[in-house]
Every structure is written in C-alpha cells, then in structure tokens.
Amino acid sequence: MRIQRLFDPASEPYFDLLLFDGAVAREVLPALARSPVYEVDPGEVVLDVNQPNTTFYVVLRGTLRVDLPRKEADTNVHLGRGECVGEISVIDGSLTSASVRAVDACELLALQGTDVLNLAGGSHAVARNLLRILSQRVRGTNVLLREEVNVSEALRRRSMTDALTGLYNRGWLDDMLRRLTARAEQGGAPFALLVIDVDHFKTFNDTWGHLVGDRVLQQVAEALRATLRPTDFAARFGGEEFAVLLPAVSGPQNAARVADRICNRVRKPVPHPDGGGSPPHVTVSIGVAAHQRGEDAEALFRRADELLYRAKNEGRDRVVF
C-alpha cells in the first residue's frame, strides 16, 4: 500500500461512509483532513491475521475481501464503499482476527485508532455508527458460530451413522453397549441385547446383485425402526449384521417377544429394482441375551452372538434366548 494523498473533506464526499452517517461536519473535519488515503493494488494485503493493528480503514473505492479463519466452508466476506475493516483490533487492542486483501484497485481512508476513539467520544453520530458497525460484526460472528455448530453436529452424526441404512454404526454400538453395561452394574435399569443376522444374505448378492442386497439391508433397517420403541436403539455393525439395544427390558423373555415382532416384520419379499421377478423372502435369525450381573459388554455381546449361531444352526428365521 502507498499513500496517494490526504483526504480532502471539502471536495470529497464522506457522509455516505457508514462511520460518518449523520455526523456534524465540524466534529469530524479535523480528523478527516489529516487522514491519508492509501492506494492498494489488486491482491495486495491490507491486514494480515494475528497481527497488531492501530488503523481503521474505510473503503472509498474498490472492494476488499475478508478471509475468515474457517476451513469447512468458503467464508469470504466482500466489502465495498463506505464499509470498514480493522475496527475491533483498534478498539480492544487485540491482534487482527482475519486477513484482508484487495479484490481490485482500491482507495482506503486510513484513520488512526486514537482519532476514531476521539471522534466517538465527541460525536453522538459517530458513536452510534461505530456501535452499528460492531453490531454487524457480532451478528456475522453469531451466524458463523451457528454454521460451525451445524457443521460439527452433521459431522458428529455422520461419524456414528451407517450411510446405507441410516442406523447407528459399530463405533456407536460399542460405546453405547459399554455405557449401558456400566450403568446396569451400578444398579441402573436392566437391558437386553439382540444380535441379528440376515439369512442367506450371500445368495441375495450373488443371485440378484448388490442393489438387491442393499435393498435387503434397508428393508431390515425399516423393519427395526417400525418395530422398536423410541427408547430402543438399532445399529448395523457388519455387512448383514445388526444389533438392537433394549434399555429397561427385564428378562430375556420380554426381549424375545420384541425379537419375534422383528422377525415377523422383516419376513416379506424384496422388490427387484429393475422390475423383474421378486427375490425370495427376507428372514433374519436373532440371538437374545439379557445383561447379567458381573458381565461386561464384551461377554454380553459374545453370549448374544453364540445364541444367534444357535438360531442359524437350528434352521434360521427364528429367535433363540
């Protein structure tokens, strides 16, 4: 940046600049008359992030781009005539929070921080305008924070959700199973675990194709959502393997009744995606284990898995508890 001239308030308009909107001329003329106007080339840096700054820049001509420090999305902000940068670092003496560069050839009015603070103290209009500017910055920051929270929440959900079925994934299941086990060991409510496997799933893939195989998995997920209570949890933890956690279910018999309803809900043909003949009915085998005192999460899962394989060995499409 290079100084082009001193600002001439007698010949240059300034009341359309946001900081001076409605100000009395005699209150602002002395500071304006001693303030330089900088010429900035396209792409040139006006402010760099995390640097000290004592200057309040007002755009007279051209466009500035503010690059906010966020990686997840494009957060560039463009400023035109009358808008300003550098106000927060001037007011609170902090380092700059963003980098600012010229989009095209710019002219910037450079006000010293002491002049801006003195103007705010001597002019109600300047003080009001400065509050407006700061309010806009706060609102913009709040918008970014909300977007940041939304992005974080979306990433969190994605990290614990199975993309194909929309159910929870293995990582979530392992964590929740450990939590429920610890709570039950400390005198909390009992719970049960169902381990579910789609019968003859390889046949669906090999004979009817992977699109049908995917539809089978989605059909099982839909059956789980339709059968379970809002307080129950379903997860897909392997290729054709699912699990259900039933909090506050006492005894394997009650859990087995839920498993029977799941079997009945799943048991129907899968439409072929190309409109051809229907593949055979989908069925599942389910092992049911209720948590026992002194049993850790791994032991409970292993016991439910053993019961699942008993169900498959006994002919499939059944529940063993």
Secondary structure as UniProt FT lines:
FT   STRAND          2..6
FT   TURN            9..11
FT   TURN            15..16
FT   HELIX           18..20
FT   TURN            21..22
FT   HELIX           25..33
FT   STRAND          36..40
FT   TURN            42..43
FT   STRAND          45..47
FT   TURN            49..50
FT   STRAND          55..61
FT   STRAND          64..67
FT   STRAND          76..79
FT   TURN            81..82
FT   STRAND          84..85
FT   HELIX           87..92
FT   STRAND          99..102
FT   STRAND          106..112
FT   HELIX           113..122
FT   HELIX           124..159
FT   TURN            163..165
FT   HELIX           170..185
FT   TURN            186..187
FT   STRAND          191..198
FT   TURN            199..200
FT   HELIX           201..203
FT   HELIX           204..208
FT   HELIX           210..227
FT   TURN            230..231
FT   STRAND          233..236
FT   STRAND          241..247
FT   HELIX           252..266
FT   TURN            273..274
FT   STRAND          284..290
FT   TURN            293..294
FT   HELIX           297..313
FT   TURN            314..315
FT   STRAND          319..320
//
